[in-house]
Amino acid sequence: MEMYNPPTPGEFIKWWYLDANKISARQFAEQLDVPPPTVNRLLNGQGRITPAMAERLSRVVGRSVDSWIRLQEMQDRWQERLRSAA
């Protein structure tokens, strides 16, 4: 069952991890060992969760690599549905 207007991966990360643990985007970038602009793009919905990023997220935040990839796929399918309807 597909979700209606699912949260972007960045929205999910902000709510579930950053806000809940009072972690800044810069601190999160350090934890992931990526440049801050990479995290900012992800959090702002402009970046995607790649398999490599899913591995990093799984290590730092938790959840399985597959769950991070599925979260991105849900958002991709939703965006495609919006484009097809236009």
PDB file of N, CA, C and O in Angstrom:
ATOM      1  N   MET A   1       0.841  -1.184   0.000  1.00  0.00           N
ATOM      2  CA  MET A   1       0.000   0.000   0.000  1.00  0.00           C
ATOM      3  C   MET A   1       0.880   1.240   0.000  1.00  0.00           C
ATOM      4  O   MET A   1       1.755   1.398   0.852  1.00  0.00           O
ATOM      5  N   GLU A   2       0.641   2.105  -0.955  1.00  0.00           N
ATOM      6  CA  GLU A   2       1.462   3.309  -1.042  1.00  0.00           C
ATOM      7  C   GLU A   2       0.865   4.431  -0.195  1.00  0.00           C
ATOM      8  O   GLU A   2      -0.353   4.564  -0.069  1.00  0.00           O
ATOM      9  N   MET A   3       1.733   5.206   0.362  1.00  0.00           N
ATOM     10  CA  MET A   3       1.338   6.317   1.190  1.00  0.00           C
ATOM     11  C   MET A   3       0.967   7.505   0.311  1.00  0.00           C
ATOM     12  O   MET A   3       1.585   7.730  -0.730  1.00  0.00           O
ATOM     13  N   TYR A   4      -0.020   8.250   0.722  1.00  0.00           N
ATOM     14  CA  TYR A   4      -0.382   9.483   0.054  1.00  0.00           C
ATOM     15  C   TYR A   4       0.564  10.566   0.527  1.00  0.00           C
ATOM     16  O   TYR A   4       0.716  10.794   1.727  1.00  0.00           O
ATOM     17  N   ASN A   5       1.203  11.237  -0.431  1.00  0.00           N
ATOM     18  CA  ASN A   5       2.133  12.320  -0.134  1.00  0.00           C
ATOM     19  C   ASN A   5       3.109  11.947   0.995  1.00  0.00           C
ATOM     20  O   ASN A   5       3.101  12.564   2.059  1.00  0.00           O
ATOM     21  N   PRO A   6       3.934  10.947   0.752  1.00  0.00           N
ATOM     22  CA  PRO A   6       4.869  10.521   1.805  1.00  0.00           C
ATOM     23  C   PRO A   6       5.876  11.614   2.125  1.00  0.00           C
ATOM     24  O   PRO A   6       6.164  12.461   1.280  1.00  0.00           O
ATOM     25  N   PRO A   7       6.412  11.600   3.339  1.00  0.00           N
ATOM     26  CA  PRO A   7       7.437  12.590   3.665  1.00  0.00           C
ATOM     27  C   PRO A   7       8.674  12.330   2.815  1.00  0.00           C
ATOM     28  O   PRO A   7       8.959  11.192   2.443  1.00  0.00           O
ATOM     29  N   THR A   8       9.395  13.387   2.518  1.00  0.00           N
ATOM     30  CA  THR A   8      10.677  13.193   1.843  1.00  0.00           C
ATOM     31  C   THR A   8      11.616  12.521   2.838  1.00  0.00           C
ATOM     32  O   THR A   8      11.409  12.614   4.047  1.00  0.00           O
ATOM     33  N   PRO A   9      12.635  11.852   2.342  1.00  0.00           N
ATOM     34  CA  PRO A   9      13.596  11.279   3.282  1.00  0.00           C
ATOM     35  C   PRO A   9      14.175  12.333   4.230  1.00  0.00           C
ATOM     36  O   PRO A   9      14.404  12.058   5.408  1.00  0.00           O
ATOM     37  N   GLY A  10      14.407  13.528   3.711  1.00  0.00           N
ATOM     38  CA  GLY A  10      14.941  14.596   4.558  1.00  0.00           C
ATOM     39  C   GLY A  10      13.986  14.995   5.665  1.00  0.00           C
ATOM     40  O   GLY A  10      14.407  15.226   6.798  1.00  0.00           O
ATOM     41  N   GLU A  11      12.684  15.079   5.343  1.00  0.00           N
ATOM     42  CA  GLU A  11      11.696  15.400   6.376  1.00  0.00           C
ATOM     43  C   GLU A  11      11.675  14.320   7.458  1.00  0.00           C
ATOM     44  O   GLU A  11      11.602  14.610   8.652  1.00  0.00           O
ATOM     45  N   PHE A  12      11.741  13.081   7.007  1.00  0.00           N
ATOM     46  CA  PHE A  12      11.747  11.969   7.948  1.00  0.00           C
ATOM     47  C   PHE A  12      12.974  12.041   8.855  1.00  0.00           C
ATOM     48  O   PHE A  12      12.862  11.875  10.069  1.00  0.00           O
ATOM     49  N   ILE A  13      14.135  12.285   8.270  1.00  0.00           N
ATOM     50  CA  ILE A  13      15.378  12.356   9.051  1.00  0.00           C
ATOM     51  C   ILE A  13      15.314  13.515  10.043  1.00  0.00           C
ATOM     52  O   ILE A  13      15.708  13.367  11.200  1.00  0.00           O
ATOM     53  N   LYS A  14      14.816  14.674   9.589  1.00  0.00           N
ATOM     54  CA  LYS A  14      14.711  15.827  10.489  1.00  0.00           C
ATOM     55  C   LYS A  14      13.840  15.498  11.690  1.00  0.00           C
ATOM     56  O   LYS A  14      14.224  15.744  12.833  1.00  0.00           O
ATOM     57  N   TRP A  15      12.665  14.942  11.424  1.00  0.00           N
ATOM     58  CA  TRP A  15      11.720  14.668  12.501  1.00  0.00           C
ATOM     59  C   TRP A  15      12.187  13.523  13.388  1.00  0.00           C
ATOM     60  O   TRP A  15      12.198  13.646  14.612  1.00  0.00           O
ATOM     61  N   TRP A  16      12.572  12.407  12.773  1.00  0.00           N
ATOM     62  CA  TRP A  16      12.829  11.172  13.503  1.00  0.00           C
ATOM     63  C   TRP A  16      14.177  11.157  14.203  1.00  0.00           C
ATOM     64  O   TRP A  16      14.343  10.488  15.223  1.00  0.00           O
ATOM     65  N   TYR A  17      15.137  11.890  13.662  1.00  0.00           N
ATOM     66  CA  TYR A  17      16.481  11.805  14.234  1.00  0.00           C
ATOM     67  C   TYR A  17      17.010  13.154  14.713  1.00  0.00           C
ATOM     68  O   TYR A  17      17.370  13.299  15.882  1.00  0.00           O
ATOM     69  N   LEU A  18      17.058  14.136  13.823  1.00  0.00           N
ATOM     70  CA  LEU A  18      17.684  15.406  14.211  1.00  0.00           C
ATOM     71  C   LEU A  18      16.901  16.119  15.303  1.00  0.00           C
ATOM     72  O   LEU A  18      17.459  16.448  16.350  1.00  0.00           O
ATOM     73  N   ASP A  19      15.604  16.362  15.070  1.00  0.00           N
ATOM     74  CA  ASP A  19      14.803  17.076  16.063  1.00  0.00           C
ATOM     75  C   ASP A  19      14.697  16.287  17.364  1.00  0.00           C
ATOM     76  O   ASP A  19      14.822  16.845  18.454  1.00  0.00           O
ATOM     77  N   ALA A  20      14.467  14.992  17.236  1.00  0.00           N
ATOM     78  CA  ALA A  20      14.288  14.150  18.424  1.00  0.00           C
ATOM     79  C   ALA A  20      15.542  14.116  19.304  1.00  0.00           C
ATOM     80  O   ALA A  20      15.452  13.991  20.525  1.00  0.00           O
ATOM     81  N   ASN A  21      16.702  14.229  18.669  1.00  0.00           N
ATOM     82  CA  ASN A  21      17.966  14.155  19.416  1.00  0.00           C
ATOM     83  C   ASN A  21      18.684  15.490  19.532  1.00  0.00           C
ATOM     84  O   ASN A  21      19.802  15.563  20.041  1.00  0.00           O
ATOM     85  N   LYS A  22      18.025  16.556  19.053  1.00  0.00           N
ATOM     86  CA  LYS A  22      18.595  17.908  19.107  1.00  0.00           C
ATOM     87  C   LYS A  22      19.987  17.960  18.473  1.00  0.00           C
ATOM     88  O   LYS A  22      20.944  18.459  19.064  1.00  0.00           O
ATOM     89  N   ILE A  23      20.066  17.424  17.248  1.00  0.00           N
ATOM     90  CA  ILE A  23      21.315  17.381  16.487  1.00  0.00           C
ATOM     91  C   ILE A  23      21.205  18.355  15.321  1.00  0.00           C
ATOM     92  O   ILE A  23      20.188  18.384  14.629  1.00  0.00           O
ATOM     93  N   SER A  24      22.236  19.142  15.104  1.00  0.00           N
ATOM     94  CA  SER A  24      22.237  20.088  13.987  1.00  0.00           C
ATOM     95  C   SER A  24      22.610  19.359  12.698  1.00  0.00           C
ATOM     96  O   SER A  24      23.151  18.253  12.719  1.00  0.00           O
ATOM     97  N   ALA A  25      22.310  20.005  11.589  1.00  0.00           N
ATOM     98  CA  ALA A  25      22.670  19.445  10.282  1.00  0.00           C
ATOM     99  C   ALA A  25      24.188  19.287  10.168  1.00  0.00           C
ATOM    100  O   ALA A  25      24.674  18.307   9.603  1.00  0.00           O
ATOM    101  N   ARG A  26      24.914  20.232  10.694  1.00  0.00           N
ATOM    102  CA  ARG A  26      26.380  20.155  10.650  1.00  0.00           C
ATOM    103  C   ARG A  26      26.895  18.967  11.472  1.00  0.00           C
ATOM    104  O   ARG A  26      27.782  18.240  11.026  1.00  0.00           O
ATOM    105  N   GLN A  27      26.347  18.775  12.651  1.00  0.00           N
ATOM    106  CA  GLN A  27      26.738  17.626  13.468  1.00  0.00           C
ATOM    107  C   GLN A  27      26.397  16.318  12.756  1.00  0.00           C
ATOM    108  O   GLN A  27      27.169  15.359  12.781  1.00  0.00           O
ATOM    109  N   PHE A  28      25.233  16.301  12.127  1.00  0.00           N
ATOM    110  CA  PHE A  28      24.804  15.112  11.398  1.00  0.00           C
ATOM    111  C   PHE A  28      25.757  14.819  10.243  1.00  0.00           C
ATOM    112  O   PHE A  28      26.107  13.663  10.004  1.00  0.00           O
ATOM    113  N   ALA A  29      26.173  15.852   9.533  1.00  0.00           N
ATOM    114  CA  ALA A  29      27.134  15.672   8.440  1.00  0.00           C
ATOM    115  C   ALA A  29      28.437  15.065   8.969  1.00  0.00           C
ATOM    116  O   ALA A  29      29.021  14.185   8.337  1.00  0.00           O
ATOM    117  N   GLU A  30      28.882  15.540  10.127  1.00  0.00           N
ATOM    118  CA  GLU A  30      30.096  14.983  10.727  1.00  0.00           C
ATOM    119  C   GLU A  30      29.905  13.510  11.085  1.00  0.00           C
ATOM    120  O   GLU A  30      30.798  12.693  10.862  1.00  0.00           O
ATOM    121  N   GLN A  31      28.748  13.177  11.635  1.00  0.00           N
ATOM    122  CA  GLN A  31      28.464  11.782  11.984  1.00  0.00           C
ATOM    123  C   GLN A  31      28.460  10.889  10.744  1.00  0.00           C
ATOM    124  O   GLN A  31      28.946   9.758  10.781  1.00  0.00           O
ATOM    125  N   LEU A  32      27.904  11.413   9.642  1.00  0.00           N
ATOM    126  CA  LEU A  32      27.841  10.641   8.398  1.00  0.00           C
ATOM    127  C   LEU A  32      29.164  10.657   7.650  1.00  0.00           C
ATOM    128  O   LEU A  32      29.374   9.855   6.739  1.00  0.00           O
ATOM    129  N   ASP A  33      30.055  11.562   8.027  1.00  0.00           N
ATOM    130  CA  ASP A  33      31.336  11.751   7.340  1.00  0.00           C
ATOM    131  C   ASP A  33      31.120  12.181   5.886  1.00  0.00           C
ATOM    132  O   ASP A  33      31.715  11.638   4.955  1.00  0.00           O
ATOM    133  N   VAL A  34      30.243  13.180   5.731  1.00  0.00           N
ATOM    134  CA  VAL A  34      29.990  13.780   4.415  1.00  0.00           C
ATOM    135  C   VAL A  34      30.032  15.297   4.577  1.00  0.00           C
ATOM    136  O   VAL A  34      29.896  15.801   5.692  1.00  0.00           O
ATOM    137  N   PRO A  35      30.218  16.028   3.483  1.00  0.00           N
ATOM    138  CA  PRO A  35      30.224  17.490   3.578  1.00  0.00           C
ATOM    139  C   PRO A  35      28.843  18.026   3.978  1.00  0.00           C
ATOM    140  O   PRO A  35      27.825  17.455   3.586  1.00  0.00           O
ATOM    141  N   PRO A  36      28.799  19.106   4.747  1.00  0.00           N
ATOM    142  CA  PRO A  36      27.512  19.682   5.142  1.00  0.00           C
ATOM    143  C   PRO A  36      26.560  19.978   3.975  1.00  0.00           C
ATOM    144  O   PRO A  36      25.357  19.768   4.127  1.00  0.00           O
ATOM    145  N   PRO A  37      27.044  20.458   2.814  1.00  0.00           N
ATOM    146  CA  PRO A  37      26.091  20.688   1.721  1.00  0.00           C
ATOM    147  C   PRO A  37      25.367  19.413   1.273  1.00  0.00           C
ATOM    148  O   PRO A  37      24.226  19.481   0.815  1.00  0.00           O
ATOM    149  N   THR A  38      26.012  18.264   1.400  1.00  0.00           N
ATOM    150  CA  THR A  38      25.360  17.002   1.043  1.00  0.00           C
ATOM    151  C   THR A  38      24.170  16.745   1.962  1.00  0.00           C
ATOM    152  O   THR A  38      23.098  16.349   1.503  1.00  0.00           O
ATOM    153  N   VAL A  39      24.358  16.967   3.245  1.00  0.00           N
ATOM    154  CA  VAL A  39      23.263  16.787   4.202  1.00  0.00           C
ATOM    155  C   VAL A  39      22.185  17.837   3.970  1.00  0.00           C
ATOM    156  O   VAL A  39      20.997  17.521   4.019  1.00  0.00           O
ATOM    157  N   ASN A  40      22.581  19.074   3.720  1.00  0.00           N
ATOM    158  CA  ASN A  40      21.581  20.118   3.490  1.00  0.00           C
ATOM    159  C   ASN A  40      20.708  19.805   2.282  1.00  0.00           C
ATOM    160  O   ASN A  40      19.496  20.016   2.323  1.00  0.00           O
ATOM    161  N   ARG A  41      21.314  19.300   1.202  1.00  0.00           N
ATOM    162  CA  ARG A  41      20.510  18.920   0.029  1.00  0.00           C
ATOM    163  C   ARG A  41      19.528  17.814   0.381  1.00  0.00           C
ATOM    164  O   ARG A  41      18.368  17.856  -0.030  1.00  0.00           O
ATOM    165  N   LEU A  42      19.976  16.848   1.124  1.00  0.00           N
ATOM    166  CA  LEU A  42      19.100  15.748   1.527  1.00  0.00           C
ATOM    167  C   LEU A  42      17.960  16.256   2.405  1.00  0.00           C
ATOM    168  O   LEU A  42      16.799  15.915   2.178  1.00  0.00           O
ATOM    169  N   LEU A  43      18.287  17.064   3.398  1.00  0.00           N
ATOM    170  CA  LEU A  43      17.263  17.577   4.311  1.00  0.00           C
ATOM    171  C   LEU A  43      16.267  18.498   3.624  1.00  0.00           C
ATOM    172  O   LEU A  43      15.110  18.578   4.036  1.00  0.00           O
ATOM    173  N   ASN A  44      16.707  19.196   2.578  1.00  0.00           N
ATOM    174  CA  ASN A  44      15.827  20.123   1.855  1.00  0.00           C
ATOM    175  C   ASN A  44      15.093  19.473   0.698  1.00  0.00           C
ATOM    176  O   ASN A  44      14.416  20.162  -0.066  1.00  0.00           O
ATOM    177  N   GLY A  45      15.212  18.160   0.553  1.00  0.00           N
ATOM    178  CA  GLY A  45      14.493  17.460  -0.501  1.00  0.00           C
ATOM    179  C   GLY A  45      15.126  17.580  -1.866  1.00  0.00           C
ATOM    180  O   GLY A  45      14.508  17.211  -2.865  1.00  0.00           O
ATOM    181  N   GLN A  46      16.344  18.086  -1.937  1.00  0.00           N
ATOM    182  CA  GLN A  46      17.018  18.252  -3.218  1.00  0.00           C
ATOM    183  C   GLN A  46      18.004  17.124  -3.495  1.00  0.00           C
ATOM    184  O   GLN A  46      18.473  16.974  -4.623  1.00  0.00           O
ATOM    185  N   GLY A  47      18.316  16.344  -2.493  1.00  0.00           N
ATOM    186  CA  GLY A  47      19.230  15.222  -2.645  1.00  0.00           C
ATOM    187  C   GLY A  47      18.476  13.914  -2.492  1.00  0.00           C
ATOM    188  O   GLY A  47      17.353  13.889  -1.988  1.00  0.00           O
ATOM    189  N   ARG A  48      19.093  12.838  -2.925  1.00  0.00           N
ATOM    190  CA  ARG A  48      18.478  11.521  -2.863  1.00  0.00           C
ATOM    191  C   ARG A  48      19.293  10.604  -1.960  1.00  0.00           C
ATOM    192  O   ARG A  48      20.484  10.821  -1.733  1.00  0.00           O
ATOM    193  N   ILE A  49      18.632   9.590  -1.458  1.00  0.00           N
ATOM    194  CA  ILE A  49      19.332   8.568  -0.695  1.00  0.00           C
ATOM    195  C   ILE A  49      19.842   7.534  -1.688  1.00  0.00           C
ATOM    196  O   ILE A  49      19.072   6.755  -2.249  1.00  0.00           O
ATOM    197  N   THR A  50      21.128   7.542  -1.888  1.00  0.00           N
ATOM    198  CA  THR A  50      21.787   6.565  -2.755  1.00  0.00           C
ATOM    199  C   THR A  50      22.103   5.327  -1.911  1.00  0.00           C
ATOM    200  O   THR A  50      21.999   5.378  -0.686  1.00  0.00           O
ATOM    201  N   PRO A  51      22.481   4.229  -2.541  1.00  0.00           N
ATOM    202  CA  PRO A  51      22.875   3.062  -1.738  1.00  0.00           C
ATOM    203  C   PRO A  51      24.005   3.383  -0.754  1.00  0.00           C
ATOM    204  O   PRO A  51      23.992   2.910   0.383  1.00  0.00           O
ATOM    205  N   ALA A  52      24.977   4.183  -1.187  1.00  0.00           N
ATOM    206  CA  ALA A  52      26.078   4.546  -0.282  1.00  0.00           C
ATOM    207  C   ALA A  52      25.569   5.375   0.894  1.00  0.00           C
ATOM    208  O   ALA A  52      25.997   5.168   2.030  1.00  0.00           O
ATOM    209  N   MET A  53      24.658   6.312   0.630  1.00  0.00           N
ATOM    210  CA  MET A  53      24.101   7.119   1.711  1.00  0.00           C
ATOM    211  C   MET A  53      23.237   6.250   2.619  1.00  0.00           C
ATOM    212  O   MET A  53      23.225   6.451   3.833  1.00  0.00           O
ATOM    213  N   ALA A  54      22.523   5.301   2.055  1.00  0.00           N
ATOM    214  CA  ALA A  54      21.705   4.393   2.863  1.00  0.00           C
ATOM    215  C   ALA A  54      22.587   3.616   3.838  1.00  0.00           C
ATOM    216  O   ALA A  54      22.196   3.385   4.982  1.00  0.00           O
ATOM    217  N   GLU A  55      23.763   3.215   3.391  1.00  0.00           N
ATOM    218  CA  GLU A  55      24.704   2.520   4.270  1.00  0.00           C
ATOM    219  C   GLU A  55      25.119   3.427   5.428  1.00  0.00           C
ATOM    220  O   GLU A  55      25.161   2.997   6.581  1.00  0.00           O
ATOM    221  N   ARG A  56      25.422   4.672   5.113  1.00  0.00           N
ATOM    222  CA  ARG A  56      25.843   5.625   6.156  1.00  0.00           C
ATOM    223  C   ARG A  56      24.701   5.891   7.135  1.00  0.00           C
ATOM    224  O   ARG A  56      24.898   5.902   8.350  1.00  0.00           O
ATOM    225  N   LEU A  57      23.497   6.105   6.583  1.00  0.00           N
ATOM    226  CA  LEU A  57      22.340   6.364   7.440  1.00  0.00           C
ATOM    227  C   LEU A  57      22.054   5.178   8.349  1.00  0.00           C
ATOM    228  O   LEU A  57      21.738   5.350   9.526  1.00  0.00           O
ATOM    229  N   SER A  58      22.164   3.994   7.806  1.00  0.00           N
ATOM    230  CA  SER A  58      21.924   2.794   8.601  1.00  0.00           C
ATOM    231  C   SER A  58      22.908   2.708   9.764  1.00  0.00           C
ATOM    232  O   SER A  58      22.532   2.358  10.883  1.00  0.00           O
ATOM    233  N   ARG A  59      24.154   3.026   9.493  1.00  0.00           N
ATOM    234  CA  ARG A  59      25.191   2.970  10.524  1.00  0.00           C
ATOM    235  C   ARG A  59      24.972   4.031  11.603  1.00  0.00           C
ATOM    236  O   ARG A  59      25.137   3.753  12.791  1.00  0.00           O
ATOM    237  N   VAL A  60      24.601   5.249  11.189  1.00  0.00           N
ATOM    238  CA  VAL A  60      24.499   6.370  12.138  1.00  0.00           C
ATOM    239  C   VAL A  60      23.128   6.450  12.803  1.00  0.00           C
ATOM    240  O   VAL A  60      23.034   6.610  14.020  1.00  0.00           O
ATOM    241  N   VAL A  61      22.075   6.340  12.013  1.00  0.00           N
ATOM    242  CA  VAL A  61      20.722   6.552  12.523  1.00  0.00           C
ATOM    243  C   VAL A  61      20.078   5.245  12.976  1.00  0.00           C
ATOM    244  O   VAL A  61      19.304   5.213  13.933  1.00  0.00           O
ATOM    245  N   GLY A  62      20.408   4.190  12.282  1.00  0.00           N
ATOM    246  CA  GLY A  62      19.741   2.922  12.532  1.00  0.00           C
ATOM    247  C   GLY A  62      18.846   2.588  11.349  1.00  0.00           C
ATOM    248  O   GLY A  62      18.939   3.227  10.301  1.00  0.00           O
ATOM    249  N   ARG A  63      17.988   1.604  11.506  1.00  0.00           N
ATOM    250  CA  ARG A  63      17.138   1.091  10.432  1.00  0.00           C
ATOM    251  C   ARG A  63      18.022   0.370   9.421  1.00  0.00           C
ATOM    252  O   ARG A  63      19.236   0.571   9.376  1.00  0.00           O
ATOM    253  N   SER A  64      17.404  -0.449   8.636  1.00  0.00           N
ATOM    254  CA  SER A  64      18.170  -1.216   7.653  1.00  0.00           C
ATOM    255  C   SER A  64      18.476  -0.377   6.419  1.00  0.00           C
ATOM    256  O   SER A  64      17.811   0.623   6.150  1.00  0.00           O
ATOM    257  N   VAL A  65      19.473  -0.792   5.691  1.00  0.00           N
ATOM    258  CA  VAL A  65      19.807  -0.138   4.423  1.00  0.00           C
ATOM    259  C   VAL A  65      18.590  -0.193   3.499  1.00  0.00           C
ATOM    260  O   VAL A  65      18.248   0.798   2.852  1.00  0.00           O
ATOM    261  N   ASP A  66      17.941  -1.353   3.442  1.00  0.00           N
ATOM    262  CA  ASP A  66      16.765  -1.505   2.576  1.00  0.00           C
ATOM    263  C   ASP A  66      15.646  -0.545   2.952  1.00  0.00           C
ATOM    264  O   ASP A  66      14.949  -0.037   2.074  1.00  0.00           O
ATOM    265  N   SER A  67      15.465  -0.291   4.245  1.00  0.00           N
ATOM    266  CA  SER A  67      14.388   0.627   4.645  1.00  0.00           C
ATOM    267  C   SER A  67      14.662   2.043   4.154  1.00  0.00           C
ATOM    268  O   SER A  67      13.734   2.760   3.778  1.00  0.00           O
ATOM    269  N   TRP A  68      15.936   2.455   4.154  1.00  0.00           N
ATOM    270  CA  TRP A  68      16.274   3.790   3.642  1.00  0.00           C
ATOM    271  C   TRP A  68      16.050   3.860   2.134  1.00  0.00           C
ATOM    272  O   TRP A  68      15.566   4.868   1.619  1.00  0.00           O
ATOM    273  N   ILE A  69      16.398   2.804   1.441  1.00  0.00           N
ATOM    274  CA  ILE A  69      16.194   2.774  -0.006  1.00  0.00           C
ATOM    275  C   ILE A  69      14.703   2.769  -0.319  1.00  0.00           C
ATOM    276  O   ILE A  69      14.270   3.442  -1.254  1.00  0.00           O
ATOM    277  N   ARG A  70      13.908   2.019   0.448  1.00  0.00           N
ATOM    278  CA  ARG A  70      12.455   2.005   0.226  1.00  0.00           C
ATOM    279  C   ARG A  70      11.851   3.382   0.488  1.00  0.00           C
ATOM    280  O   ARG A  70      10.944   3.801  -0.230  1.00  0.00           O
ATOM    281  N   LEU A  71      12.332   4.080   1.487  1.00  0.00           N
ATOM    282  CA  LEU A  71      11.836   5.424   1.773  1.00  0.00           C
ATOM    283  C   LEU A  71      12.068   6.335   0.564  1.00  0.00           C
ATOM    284  O   LEU A  71      11.183   7.103   0.186  1.00  0.00           O
ATOM    285  N   GLN A  72      13.243   6.249  -0.035  1.00  0.00           N
ATOM    286  CA  GLN A  72      13.535   7.047  -1.230  1.00  0.00           C
ATOM    287  C   GLN A  72      12.648   6.612  -2.390  1.00  0.00           C
ATOM    288  O   GLN A  72      12.145   7.454  -3.134  1.00  0.00           O
ATOM    289  N   GLU A  73      12.453   5.315  -2.549  1.00  0.00           N
ATOM    290  CA  GLU A  73      11.616   4.811  -3.641  1.00  0.00           C
ATOM    291  C   GLU A  73      10.170   5.271  -3.507  1.00  0.00           C
ATOM    292  O   GLU A  73       9.527   5.583  -4.509  1.00  0.00           O
ATOM    293  N   MET A  74       9.645   5.317  -2.274  1.00  0.00           N
ATOM    294  CA  MET A  74       8.283   5.816  -2.064  1.00  0.00           C
ATOM    295  C   MET A  74       8.173   7.260  -2.529  1.00  0.00           C
ATOM    296  O   MET A  74       7.208   7.636  -3.194  1.00  0.00           O
ATOM    297  N   GLN A  75       9.163   8.064  -2.178  1.00  0.00           N
ATOM    298  CA  GLN A  75       9.147   9.463  -2.593  1.00  0.00           C
ATOM    299  C   GLN A  75       9.275   9.581  -4.109  1.00  0.00           C
ATOM    300  O   GLN A  75       8.593  10.401  -4.724  1.00  0.00           O
ATOM    301  N   ASP A  76      10.141   8.772  -4.713  1.00  0.00           N
ATOM    302  CA  ASP A  76      10.315   8.800  -6.163  1.00  0.00           C
ATOM    303  C   ASP A  76       9.013   8.438  -6.876  1.00  0.00           C
ATOM    304  O   ASP A  76       8.633   9.089  -7.850  1.00  0.00           O
ATOM    305  N   ARG A  77       8.329   7.399  -6.390  1.00  0.00           N
ATOM    306  CA  ARG A  77       7.058   6.997  -7.008  1.00  0.00           C
ATOM    307  C   ARG A  77       6.011   8.087  -6.858  1.00  0.00           C
ATOM    308  O   ARG A  77       5.247   8.345  -7.788  1.00  0.00           O
ATOM    309  N   TRP A  78       5.967   8.726  -5.701  1.00  0.00           N
ATOM    310  CA  TRP A  78       5.013   9.804  -5.481  1.00  0.00           C
ATOM    311  C   TRP A  78       5.292  10.967  -6.439  1.00  0.00           C
ATOM    312  O   TRP A  78       4.367  11.510  -7.043  1.00  0.00           O
ATOM    313  N   GLN A  79       6.556  11.346  -6.578  1.00  0.00           N
ATOM    314  CA  GLN A  79       6.905  12.437  -7.489  1.00  0.00           C
ATOM    315  C   GLN A  79       6.557  12.085  -8.928  1.00  0.00           C
ATOM    316  O   GLN A  79       6.091  12.937  -9.684  1.00  0.00           O
ATOM    317  N   GLU A  80       6.782  10.836  -9.307  1.00  0.00           N
ATOM    318  CA  GLU A  80       6.421  10.399 -10.664  1.00  0.00           C
ATOM    319  C   GLU A  80       4.921  10.462 -10.867  1.00  0.00           C
ATOM    320  O   GLU A  80       4.454  10.875 -11.929  1.00  0.00           O
ATOM    321  N   ARG A  81       4.165  10.060  -9.867  1.00  0.00           N
ATOM    322  CA  ARG A  81       2.706  10.152  -9.957  1.00  0.00           C
ATOM    323  C   ARG A  81       2.252  11.603 -10.148  1.00  0.00           C
ATOM    324  O   ARG A  81       1.334  11.871 -10.923  1.00  0.00           O
ATOM    325  N   LEU A  82       2.890  12.524  -9.449  1.00  0.00           N
ATOM    326  CA  LEU A  82       2.548  13.936  -9.611  1.00  0.00           C
ATOM    327  C   LEU A  82       2.887  14.421 -11.022  1.00  0.00           C
ATOM    328  O   LEU A  82       2.100  15.144 -11.634  1.00  0.00           O
ATOM    329  N   ARG A  83       4.057  14.026 -11.543  1.00  0.00           N
ATOM    330  CA  ARG A  83       4.440  14.437 -12.895  1.00  0.00           C
ATOM    331  C   ARG A  83       3.488  13.859 -13.942  1.00  0.00           C
ATOM    332  O   ARG A  83       3.141  14.535 -14.910  1.00  0.00           O
ATOM    333  N   SER A  84       3.071  12.620 -13.746  1.00  0.00           N
ATOM    334  CA  SER A  84       2.177  11.969 -14.704  1.00  0.00           C
ATOM    335  C   SER A  84       0.799  12.597 -14.712  1.00  0.00           C
ATOM    336  O   SER A  84       0.125  12.619 -15.742  1.00  0.00           O
ATOM    337  N   ALA A  85       0.374  13.113 -13.552  1.00  0.00           N
ATOM    338  CA  ALA A  85      -0.950  13.717 -13.454  1.00  0.00           C
ATOM    339  C   ALA A  85      -1.003  15.118 -14.038  1.00  0.00           C
ATOM    340  O   ALA A  85      -2.081  15.631 -14.337  1.00  0.00           O
ATOM    341  N   ALA A  86       0.151  15.733 -14.200  1.00  0.00           N
ATOM    342  CA  ALA A  86       0.200  17.132 -14.688  1.00  0.00           C
ATOM    343  C   ALA A  86       0.018  17.221 -16.177  1.00  0.00           C
ATOM    344  O   ALA A  86       0.034  18.317 -16.737  1.00  0.00           O
TER     345      ALA A  86
END
